């Protein structure tokens, strides 16, 4: 099971919460969450390899139709890597995605 350390950036922001949940689902291979968000077509190419053992979300930032989620993943062999996802939402309401760009070390 994947351990998740969430950011403190999501307190009163539904957009930030949506972005964080989506990236945790993406990194952990949770297809049902991605599918229920209507993002399977957009995210399926981003899901690769075995799920990490730990996901640490450092920051979640959203504004208008864009957002970013950054953090670190740790794999079962102990290796860690940083990541940043830039999200483009289909609407300013941020209930659907139109684009995901992944950056990693």
Backbone atoms as SQL, in Angstrom:
CREATE TABLE atoms (id INTEGER PRIMARY KEY, chain TEXT, resi INTEGER, resn TEXT, atom TEXT, x REAL, y REAL, z REAL);
INSERT INTO atoms VALUES
  (1, 'A', 1, 'UNK', 'N', 0.827, -1.180, 0.000),
  (2, 'A', 1, 'UNK', 'CA', 0.000, 0.000, 0.000),
  (3, 'A', 1, 'UNK', 'C', 0.877, 1.251, 0.000),
  (4, 'A', 2, 'UNK', 'N', 0.412, 2.267, -0.671),
  (5, 'A', 2, 'UNK', 'CA', 1.160, 3.510, -0.807),
  (6, 'A', 2, 'UNK', 'C', 0.876, 4.415, 0.385),
  (7, 'A', 3, 'UNK', 'N', 1.935, 4.897, 1.030),
  (8, 'A', 3, 'UNK', 'CA', 1.788, 5.899, 2.086),
  (9, 'A', 3, 'UNK', 'C', 1.794, 7.267, 1.427),
  (10, 'A', 4, 'UNK', 'N', 0.869, 8.130, 1.843),
  (11, 'A', 4, 'UNK', 'CA', 0.773, 9.460, 1.245),
  (12, 'A', 4, 'UNK', 'C', 0.899, 10.516, 2.332),
  (13, 'A', 5, 'UNK', 'N', 1.838, 11.428, 2.133),
  (14, 'A', 5, 'UNK', 'CA', 1.986, 12.589, 3.002),
  (15, 'A', 5, 'UNK', 'C', 1.464, 13.789, 2.214),
  (16, 'A', 6, 'UNK', 'N', 0.347, 14.323, 2.634),
  (17, 'A', 6, 'UNK', 'CA', -0.318, 15.397, 1.885),
  (18, 'A', 6, 'UNK', 'C', 0.242, 16.763, 2.254),
  (19, 'A', 7, 'UNK', 'N', 0.051, 17.700, 1.347),
  (20, 'A', 7, 'UNK', 'CA', 0.516, 19.068, 1.580),
  (21, 'A', 7, 'UNK', 'C', -0.440, 19.799, 2.507),
  (22, 'A', 8, 'UNK', 'N', -0.001, 20.935, 2.991),
  (23, 'A', 8, 'UNK', 'CA', -0.854, 21.794, 3.816),
  (24, 'A', 8, 'UNK', 'C', -1.565, 22.828, 2.955),
  (25, 'A', 9, 'UNK', 'N', -1.407, 22.734, 1.626),
  (26, 'A', 9, 'UNK', 'CA', -1.928, 23.748, 0.717),
  (27, 'A', 9, 'UNK', 'C', -3.392, 23.565, 0.340),
  (28, 'A', 10, 'UNK', 'N', -4.039, 22.524, 0.810),
  (29, 'A', 10, 'UNK', 'CA', -5.379, 22.201, 0.323),
  (30, 'A', 10, 'UNK', 'C', -6.510, 22.580, 1.265),
  (31, 'A', 11, 'UNK', 'N', -6.204, 23.162, 2.395),
  (32, 'A', 11, 'UNK', 'CA', -7.178, 23.492, 3.422),
  (33, 'A', 11, 'UNK', 'C', -8.568, 23.857, 2.968),
  (34, 'A', 12, 'UNK', 'N', -8.758, 25.028, 2.408),
  (35, 'A', 12, 'UNK', 'CA', -10.088, 25.483, 2.016),
  (36, 'A', 12, 'UNK', 'C', -10.237, 25.601, 0.510),
  (37, 'A', 13, 'UNK', 'N', -9.412, 24.912, -0.245),
  (38, 'A', 13, 'UNK', 'CA', -9.446, 25.050, -1.691),
  (39, 'A', 13, 'UNK', 'C', -9.874, 23.749, -2.370),
  (40, 'A', 14, 'UNK', 'N', -11.106, 23.689, -2.850),
  (41, 'A', 14, 'UNK', 'CA', -11.546, 22.488, -3.576),
  (42, 'A', 14, 'UNK', 'C', -10.703, 22.213, -4.821),
  (43, 'A', 15, 'UNK', 'N', -10.226, 23.258, -5.490),
  (44, 'A', 15, 'UNK', 'CA', -9.364, 23.068, -6.667),
  (45, 'A', 15, 'UNK', 'C', -8.066, 22.384, -6.272),
  (46, 'A', 16, 'UNK', 'N', -7.455, 22.853, -5.183),
  (47, 'A', 16, 'UNK', 'CA', -6.214, 22.233, -4.721),
  (48, 'A', 16, 'UNK', 'C', -6.454, 20.787, -4.311),
  (49, 'A', 17, 'UNK', 'N', -7.545, 20.524, -3.617),
  (50, 'A', 17, 'UNK', 'CA', -7.870, 19.159, -3.200),
  (51, 'A', 17, 'UNK', 'C', -8.052, 18.247, -4.411),
  (52, 'A', 18, 'UNK', 'N', -8.768, 18.728, -5.429),
  (53, 'A', 18, 'UNK', 'CA', -8.982, 17.952, -6.647),
  (54, 'A', 18, 'UNK', 'C', -7.641, 17.647, -7.315),
  (55, 'A', 19, 'UNK', 'N', -6.784, 18.649, -7.443),
  (56, 'A', 19, 'UNK', 'CA', -5.479, 18.467, -8.080),
  (57, 'A', 19, 'UNK', 'C', -4.631, 17.458, -7.308),
  (58, 'A', 20, 'UNK', 'N', -4.604, 17.587, -5.989),
  (59, 'A', 20, 'UNK', 'CA', -3.810, 16.665, -5.168),
  (60, 'A', 20, 'UNK', 'C', -4.334, 15.239, -5.282),
  (61, 'A', 21, 'UNK', 'N', -5.635, 15.055, -5.167),
  (62, 'A', 21, 'UNK', 'CA', -6.225, 13.716, -5.276),
  (63, 'A', 21, 'UNK', 'C', -5.905, 13.075, -6.622),
  (64, 'A', 22, 'UNK', 'N', -6.002, 13.861, -7.678),
  (65, 'A', 22, 'UNK', 'CA', -5.745, 13.351, -9.017),
  (66, 'A', 22, 'UNK', 'C', -4.298, 12.910, -9.181),
  (67, 'A', 23, 'UNK', 'N', -3.352, 13.691, -8.676),
  (68, 'A', 23, 'UNK', 'CA', -1.941, 13.333, -8.806),
  (69, 'A', 23, 'UNK', 'C', -1.592, 12.138, -7.933),
  (70, 'A', 24, 'UNK', 'N', -2.146, 12.045, -6.734),
  (71, 'A', 24, 'UNK', 'CA', -1.926, 10.860, -5.892),
  (72, 'A', 24, 'UNK', 'C', -2.465, 9.627, -6.616),
  (73, 'A', 25, 'UNK', 'N', -3.639, 9.731, -7.209),
  (74, 'A', 25, 'UNK', 'CA', -4.216, 8.607, -7.954),
  (75, 'A', 25, 'UNK', 'C', -3.339, 8.242, -9.145),
  (76, 'A', 26, 'UNK', 'N', -2.848, 9.234, -9.838),
  (77, 'A', 26, 'UNK', 'CA', -1.998, 9.016, -11.000),
  (78, 'A', 26, 'UNK', 'C', -0.704, 8.301, -10.615),
  (79, 'A', 27, 'UNK', 'N', -0.055, 8.779, -9.570),
  (80, 'A', 27, 'UNK', 'CA', 1.212, 8.186, -9.136),
  (81, 'A', 27, 'UNK', 'C', 1.033, 6.790, -8.542),
  (82, 'A', 28, 'UNK', 'N', -0.100, 6.540, -7.895),
  (83, 'A', 28, 'UNK', 'CA', -0.313, 5.242, -7.258),
  (84, 'A', 28, 'UNK', 'C', -1.024, 4.244, -8.175),
  (85, 'A', 29, 'UNK', 'N', -1.388, 4.676, -9.385),
  (86, 'A', 29, 'UNK', 'CA', -2.040, 3.764, -10.329),
  (87, 'A', 29, 'UNK', 'C', -3.500, 3.512, -10.032),
  (88, 'A', 30, 'UNK', 'N', -4.161, 4.428, -9.347),
  (89, 'A', 30, 'UNK', 'CA', -5.572, 4.301, -8.987),
  (90, 'A', 30, 'UNK', 'C', -6.452, 4.705, -10.170),
  (91, 'A', 31, 'UNK', 'N', -6.666, 3.765, -11.079),
  (92, 'A', 31, 'UNK', 'CA', -7.399, 4.029, -12.314),
  (93, 'A', 31, 'UNK', 'C', -8.837, 4.446, -12.046),
  (94, 'A', 32, 'UNK', 'N', -9.483, 3.866, -11.034),
  (95, 'A', 32, 'UNK', 'CA', -10.892, 4.194, -10.778),
  (96, 'A', 32, 'UNK', 'C', -11.076, 5.662, -10.383),
  (97, 'A', 33, 'UNK', 'N', -10.161, 6.217, -9.593),
  (98, 'A', 33, 'UNK', 'CA', -10.253, 7.636, -9.222),
  (99, 'A', 33, 'UNK', 'C', -10.028, 8.523, -10.438),
  (100, 'A', 34, 'UNK', 'N', -9.056, 8.172, -11.256),
  (101, 'A', 34, 'UNK', 'CA', -8.771, 8.950, -12.460),
  (102, 'A', 34, 'UNK', 'C', -9.960, 8.885, -13.420),
  (103, 'A', 35, 'UNK', 'N', -10.518, 7.696, -13.552),
  (104, 'A', 35, 'UNK', 'CA', -11.671, 7.515, -14.439),
  (105, 'A', 35, 'UNK', 'C', -12.888, 8.284, -13.934),
  (106, 'A', 36, 'UNK', 'N', -13.126, 8.271, -12.623),
  (107, 'A', 36, 'UNK', 'CA', -14.285, 8.985, -12.072),
  (108, 'A', 36, 'UNK', 'C', -14.142, 10.495, -12.213),
  (109, 'A', 37, 'UNK', 'N', -12.896, 10.984, -12.336),
  (110, 'A', 37, 'UNK', 'CA', -12.662, 12.412, -12.562),
  (111, 'A', 37, 'UNK', 'C', -12.749, 12.757, -14.049),
  (112, 'A', 38, 'UNK', 'N', -13.014, 11.746, -14.885),
  (113, 'A', 38, 'UNK', 'CA', -13.112, 11.974, -16.319),
  (114, 'A', 38, 'UNK', 'C', -11.780, 12.275, -16.961),
  (115, 'A', 39, 'UNK', 'N', -10.687, 11.803, -16.365),
  (116, 'A', 39, 'UNK', 'CA', -9.352, 12.162, -16.836),
  (117, 'A', 39, 'UNK', 'C', -8.549, 10.971, -17.347),
  (118, 'A', 40, 'UNK', 'N', -9.175, 9.815, -17.531),
  (119, 'A', 40, 'UNK', 'CA', -8.422, 8.618, -17.917),
  (120, 'A', 40, 'UNK', 'C', -7.731, 8.796, -19.265),
  (121, 'A', 41, 'UNK', 'N', -8.407, 9.366, -20.250),
  (122, 'A', 41, 'UNK', 'CA', -7.800, 9.568, -21.565),
  (123, 'A', 41, 'UNK', 'C', -6.584, 10.473, -21.489),
  (124, 'A', 42, 'UNK', 'N', -6.645, 11.490, -20.645),
  (125, 'A', 42, 'UNK', 'CA', -5.564, 12.464, -20.533),
  (126, 'A', 42, 'UNK', 'C', -4.405, 11.905, -19.711),
  (127, 'A', 43, 'UNK', 'N', -4.710, 11.143, -18.668),
  (128, 'A', 43, 'UNK', 'CA', -3.686, 10.698, -17.715),
  (129, 'A', 43, 'UNK', 'C', -3.076, 9.341, -18.028),
  (130, 'A', 44, 'UNK', 'N', -3.705, 8.525, -18.861),
  (131, 'A', 44, 'UNK', 'CA', -3.248, 7.148, -19.032),
  (132, 'A', 44, 'UNK', 'C', -1.792, 7.056, -19.475),
  (133, 'A', 45, 'UNK', 'N', -1.320, 7.978, -20.283),
  (134, 'A', 45, 'UNK', 'CA', 0.077, 7.970, -20.712),
  (135, 'A', 45, 'UNK', 'C', 1.054, 8.352, -19.616),
  (136, 'A', 46, 'UNK', 'N', 0.556, 8.933, -18.535),
  (137, 'A', 46, 'UNK', 'CA', 1.407, 9.368, -17.428),
  (138, 'A', 46, 'UNK', 'C', 1.653, 8.241, -16.419),
  (139, 'A', 47, 'UNK', 'N', 0.849, 7.181, -16.460),
  (140, 'A', 47, 'UNK', 'CA', 0.941, 6.106, -15.482),
  (141, 'A', 47, 'UNK', 'C', 1.933, 5.064, -15.994),
  (142, 'A', 48, 'UNK', 'N', 3.090, 4.984, -15.353),
  (143, 'A', 48, 'UNK', 'CA', 4.123, 4.050, -15.782),
  (144, 'A', 48, 'UNK', 'C', 4.755, 3.361, -14.591),
  (145, 'A', 49, 'UNK', 'N', 5.208, 2.126, -14.803),
  (146, 'A', 49, 'UNK', 'CA', 5.959, 1.408, -13.784),
  (147, 'A', 49, 'UNK', 'C', 5.144, 1.008, -12.572),
  (148, 'A', 50, 'UNK', 'N', 5.851, 0.470, -11.583),
  (149, 'A', 50, 'UNK', 'CA', 5.196, 0.034, -10.356),
  (150, 'A', 50, 'UNK', 'C', 4.873, 1.237, -9.472),
  (151, 'A', 51, 'UNK', 'N', 3.803, 1.124, -8.689),
  (152, 'A', 51, 'UNK', 'CA', 3.448, 2.236, -7.799),
  (153, 'A', 51, 'UNK', 'C', 4.532, 2.458, -6.745),
  (154, 'A', 52, 'UNK', 'N', 4.729, 3.703, -6.331),
  (155, 'A', 52, 'UNK', 'CA', 5.719, 3.974, -5.291),
  (156, 'A', 52, 'UNK', 'C', 5.230, 3.483, -3.930),
  (157, 'A', 53, 'UNK', 'N', 6.154, 3.392, -2.972),
  (158, 'A', 53, 'UNK', 'CA', 5.766, 3.026, -1.613),
  (159, 'A', 53, 'UNK', 'C', 5.375, 4.255, -0.804),
  (160, 'A', 54, 'UNK', 'N', 5.896, 5.430, -1.210),
  (161, 'A', 54, 'UNK', 'CA', 5.601, 6.661, -0.501),
  (162, 'A', 54, 'UNK', 'C', 5.460, 7.809, -1.491),
  (163, 'A', 55, 'UNK', 'N', 4.450, 8.636, -1.274),
  (164, 'A', 55, 'UNK', 'CA', 4.252, 9.860, -2.056),
  (165, 'A', 55, 'UNK', 'C', 4.192, 11.013, -1.067),
  (166, 'A', 56, 'UNK', 'N', 5.076, 11.979, -1.245),
  (167, 'A', 56, 'UNK', 'CA', 5.053, 13.167, -0.403),
  (168, 'A', 56, 'UNK', 'C', 4.707, 14.361, -1.285),
  (169, 'A', 57, 'UNK', 'N', 3.557, 14.948, -1.042),
  (170, 'A', 57, 'UNK', 'CA', 3.128, 16.132, -1.782),
  (171, 'A', 57, 'UNK', 'C', 3.652, 17.345, -1.031),
  (172, 'A', 58, 'UNK', 'N', 4.479, 18.139, -1.674),
  (173, 'A', 58, 'UNK', 'CA', 5.048, 19.325, -1.036),
  (174, 'A', 58, 'UNK', 'C', 4.175, 20.555, -1.246),
  (175, 'A', 59, 'UNK', 'N', 3.786, 20.797, -2.505),
  (176, 'A', 59, 'UNK', 'CA', 2.990, 21.984, -2.802),
  (177, 'A', 59, 'UNK', 'C', 1.911, 21.689, -3.829),
  (178, 'A', 60, 'UNK', 'N', 0.780, 22.341, -3.640),
  (179, 'A', 60, 'UNK', 'CA', -0.313, 22.324, -4.607),
  (180, 'A', 60, 'UNK', 'C', -0.723, 23.781, -4.802),
  (181, 'A', 61, 'UNK', 'N', -0.703, 24.213, -6.057),
  (182, 'A', 61, 'UNK', 'CA', -1.050, 25.595, -6.371),
  (183, 'A', 61, 'UNK', 'C', -2.009, 25.572, -7.548),
  (184, 'A', 62, 'UNK', 'N', -3.131, 26.280, -7.427),
  (185, 'A', 62, 'UNK', 'CA', -4.054, 26.415, -8.550),
  (186, 'A', 62, 'UNK', 'C', -4.473, 27.872, -8.665),
  (187, 'A', 63, 'UNK', 'N', -4.743, 28.271, -9.895),
  (188, 'A', 63, 'UNK', 'CA', -5.249, 29.616, -10.142),
  (189, 'A', 63, 'UNK', 'C', -5.946, 29.599, -11.496),
  (190, 'A', 64, 'UNK', 'N', -7.219, 29.936, -11.500),
  (191, 'A', 64, 'UNK', 'CA', -7.962, 29.924, -12.754),
  (192, 'A', 64, 'UNK', 'C', -8.000, 28.533, -13.355),
  (193, 'A', 65, 'UNK', 'N', -7.517, 28.413, -14.588),
  (194, 'A', 65, 'UNK', 'CA', -7.571, 27.148, -15.306),
  (195, 'A', 65, 'UNK', 'C', -6.263, 26.367, -15.278),
  (196, 'A', 66, 'UNK', 'N', -5.330, 26.743, -14.394),
  (197, 'A', 66, 'UNK', 'CA', -4.062, 26.020, -14.322),
  (198, 'A', 66, 'UNK', 'C', -3.730, 25.655, -12.877),
  (199, 'A', 67, 'UNK', 'N', -2.858, 24.659, -12.731),
  (200, 'A', 67, 'UNK', 'CA', -2.417, 24.261, -11.403),
  (201, 'A', 67, 'UNK', 'C', -1.116, 23.486, -11.490),
  (202, 'A', 68, 'UNK', 'N', -0.486, 23.286, -10.350),
  (203, 'A', 68, 'UNK', 'CA', 0.747, 22.507, -10.279),
  (204, 'A', 68, 'UNK', 'C', 0.790, 21.751, -8.960),
  (205, 'A', 69, 'UNK', 'N', 1.326, 20.549, -9.015),
  (206, 'A', 69, 'UNK', 'CA', 1.501, 19.714, -7.827),
  (207, 'A', 69, 'UNK', 'C', 2.936, 19.206, -7.857),
  (208, 'A', 70, 'UNK', 'N', 3.681, 19.430, -6.767),
  (209, 'A', 70, 'UNK', 'CA', 5.073, 18.971, -6.713),
  (210, 'A', 70, 'UNK', 'C', 5.300, 18.132, -5.474),
  (211, 'A', 71, 'UNK', 'N', 6.336, 17.314, -5.539),
  (212, 'A', 71, 'UNK', 'CA', 6.652, 16.470, -4.395),
  (213, 'A', 71, 'UNK', 'C', 7.727, 15.455, -4.717),
  (214, 'A', 72, 'UNK', 'N', 7.743, 14.375, -3.927),
  (215, 'A', 72, 'UNK', 'CA', 8.741, 13.323, -4.050),
  (216, 'A', 72, 'UNK', 'C', 8.060, 11.966, -3.967),
  (217, 'A', 73, 'UNK', 'N', 8.524, 11.033, -4.786),
  (218, 'A', 73, 'UNK', 'CA', 8.062, 9.648, -4.681),
  (219, 'A', 73, 'UNK', 'C', 9.238, 8.776, -4.275),
  (220, 'A', 74, 'UNK', 'N', 8.948, 7.754, -3.483),
  (221, 'A', 74, 'UNK', 'CA', 9.958, 6.777, -3.085),
  (222, 'A', 74, 'UNK', 'C', 9.494, 5.413, -3.564),
  (223, 'A', 75, 'UNK', 'N', 10.382, 4.700, -4.251),
  (224, 'A', 75, 'UNK', 'CA', 10.062, 3.375, -4.789),
  (225, 'A', 75, 'UNK', 'C', 10.427, 2.288, -3.796),
  (226, 'A', 76, 'UNK', 'N', 9.998, 1.061, -4.074),
  (227, 'A', 76, 'UNK', 'CA', 10.227, -0.051, -3.155),
  (228, 'A', 76, 'UNK', 'C', 11.711, -0.343, -2.943),
  (229, 'A', 77, 'UNK', 'N', 12.556, 0.023, -3.912),
  (230, 'A', 77, 'UNK', 'CA', 13.993, -0.202, -3.748),
  (231, 'A', 77, 'UNK', 'C', 14.689, 0.921, -2.975),
  (232, 'A', 78, 'UNK', 'N', 13.903, 1.906, -2.492),
  (233, 'A', 78, 'UNK', 'CA', 14.444, 2.991, -1.691),
  (234, 'A', 78, 'UNK', 'C', 14.841, 4.236, -2.472),
  (235, 'A', 79, 'UNK', 'N', 14.843, 4.150, -3.779),
  (236, 'A', 79, 'UNK', 'CA', 15.190, 5.323, -4.591),
  (237, 'A', 79, 'UNK', 'C', 14.071, 6.354, -4.541),
  (238, 'A', 80, 'UNK', 'N', 14.457, 7.630, -4.479),
  (239, 'A', 80, 'UNK', 'CA', 13.487, 8.724, -4.451),
  (240, 'A', 80, 'UNK', 'C', 13.710, 9.618, -5.661),
  (241, 'A', 81, 'UNK', 'N', 12.620, 10.233, -6.116),
  (242, 'A', 81, 'UNK', 'CA', 12.712, 11.168, -7.233),
  (243, 'A', 81, 'UNK', 'C', 11.693, 12.280, -7.029),
  (244, 'A', 82, 'UNK', 'N', 12.079, 13.481, -7.419),
  (245, 'A', 82, 'UNK', 'CA', 11.164, 14.609, -7.356),
  (246, 'A', 82, 'UNK', 'C', 10.270, 14.627, -8.585),
  (247, 'A', 83, 'UNK', 'N', 9.129, 15.288, -8.471),
  (248, 'A', 83, 'UNK', 'CA', 8.210, 15.415, -9.589),
  (249, 'A', 83, 'UNK', 'C', 7.484, 16.746, -9.515),
  (250, 'A', 84, 'UNK', 'N', 6.967, 17.150, -10.630),
  (251, 'A', 84, 'UNK', 'CA', 6.064, 18.292, -10.708),
  (252, 'A', 84, 'UNK', 'C', 5.099, 18.032, -11.858),
  (253, 'A', 85, 'UNK', 'N', 3.825, 18.137, -11.584),
  (254, 'A', 85, 'UNK', 'CA', 2.801, 18.026, -12.615),
  (255, 'A', 85, 'UNK', 'C', 2.194, 19.400, -12.822),
  (256, 'A', 86, 'UNK', 'N', 2.086, 19.800, -14.068),
  (257, 'A', 86, 'UNK', 'CA', 1.387, 21.027, -14.410),
  (258, 'A', 86, 'UNK', 'C', 0.070, 20.602, -15.038),
  (259, 'A', 87, 'UNK', 'N', -1.019, 21.115, -14.478),
  (260, 'A', 87, 'UNK', 'CA', -2.363, 20.730, -14.913),
  (261, 'A', 87, 'UNK', 'C', -3.040, 21.889, -15.617),
  (262, 'A', 88, 'UNK', 'N', -3.729, 21.579, -16.689),
  (263, 'A', 88, 'UNK', 'CA', -4.568, 22.569, -17.339),
  (264, 'A', 88, 'UNK', 'C', -6.004, 22.056, -17.236),
  (265, 'A', 89, 'UNK', 'N', -6.845, 22.829, -16.578),
  (266, 'A', 89, 'UNK', 'CA', -8.236, 22.431, -16.385),
  (267, 'A', 89, 'UNK', 'C', -9.072, 22.854, -17.582),
  (268, 'A', 90, 'UNK', 'N', -10.121, 22.099, -17.863),
  (269, 'A', 90, 'UNK', 'CA', -11.018, 22.413, -18.981),
  (270, 'A', 90, 'UNK', 'C', -11.845, 23.660, -18.678),
  (271, 'A', 91, 'UNK', 'N', -12.090, 23.907, -17.400),
  (272, 'A', 91, 'UNK', 'CA', -12.872, 25.077, -16.981),
  (273, 'A', 91, 'UNK', 'C', -12.227, 25.697, -15.755),
  (274, 'A', 92, 'UNK', 'N', -12.577, 26.929, -15.447),
  (275, 'A', 92, 'UNK', 'CA', -12.060, 27.580, -14.242),
  (276, 'A', 92, 'UNK', 'C', -12.588, 26.911, -12.976),
  (277, 'A', 93, 'UNK', 'N', -13.691, 26.197, -13.079),
  (278, 'A', 93, 'UNK', 'CA', -14.259, 25.452, -11.948),
  (279, 'A', 93, 'UNK', 'C', -13.340, 24.291, -11.536),
  (280, 'A', 94, 'UNK', 'N', -12.467, 23.871, -12.453),
  (281, 'A', 94, 'UNK', 'CA', -11.458, 22.828, -12.201),
  (282, 'A', 94, 'UNK', 'C', -12.051, 21.491, -11.821),
  (283, 'A', 95, 'UNK', 'N', -13.091, 21.078, -12.512),
  (284, 'A', 95, 'UNK', 'CA', -13.669, 19.767, -12.245),
  (285, 'A', 95, 'UNK', 'C', -13.313, 18.751, -13.327),
  (286, 'A', 96, 'UNK', 'N', -12.617, 19.198, -14.381),
  (287, 'A', 96, 'UNK', 'CA', -12.154, 18.321, -15.459),
  (288, 'A', 96, 'UNK', 'C', -10.798, 18.819, -15.955),
  (289, 'A', 97, 'UNK', 'N', -9.994, 17.892, -16.430),
  (290, 'A', 97, 'UNK', 'CA', -8.684, 18.251, -16.968),
  (291, 'A', 97, 'UNK', 'C', -8.720, 18.297, -18.486),
  (292, 'A', 98, 'UNK', 'N', -7.872, 19.154, -19.060),
  (293, 'A', 98, 'UNK', 'CA', -7.699, 19.126, -20.505),
  (294, 'A', 98, 'UNK', 'C', -6.263, 18.755, -20.879),
  (295, 'A', 99, 'UNK', 'N', -5.322, 18.886, -19.921),
  (296, 'A', 99, 'UNK', 'CA', -3.927, 18.587, -20.224),
  (297, 'A', 99, 'UNK', 'C', -3.149, 18.343, -18.934),
  (298, 'A', 100, 'UNK', 'N', -2.196, 17.402, -19.003),
  (299, 'A', 100, 'UNK', 'CA', -1.294, 17.124, -17.874),
  (300, 'A', 100, 'UNK', 'C', 0.125, 17.041, -18.434),
  (301, 'A', 101, 'UNK', 'N', 1.041, 17.779, -17.830),
  (302, 'A', 101, 'UNK', 'CA', 2.452, 17.711, -18.195),
  (303, 'A', 101, 'UNK', 'C', 3.218, 17.269, -16.956),
  (304, 'A', 102, 'UNK', 'N', 4.056, 16.250, -17.110),
  (305, 'A', 102, 'UNK', 'CA', 4.813, 15.713, -15.974),
  (306, 'A', 102, 'UNK', 'C', 6.284, 16.030, -16.137),
  (307, 'A', 103, 'UNK', 'N', 6.865, 16.561, -15.072),
  (308, 'A', 103, 'UNK', 'CA', 8.296, 16.804, -14.998),
  (309, 'A', 103, 'UNK', 'C', 8.846, 15.978, -13.845),
  (310, 'A', 104, 'UNK', 'N', 9.963, 15.307, -14.043),
  (311, 'A', 104, 'UNK', 'CA', 10.548, 14.518, -12.951),
  (312, 'A', 104, 'UNK', 'C', 12.065, 14.523, -13.059),
  (313, 'A', 105, 'UNK', 'N', 12.702, 14.212, -11.939),
  (314, 'A', 105, 'UNK', 'CA', 14.177, 14.145, -11.914),
  (315, 'A', 105, 'UNK', 'C', 14.631, 12.783, -12.347);
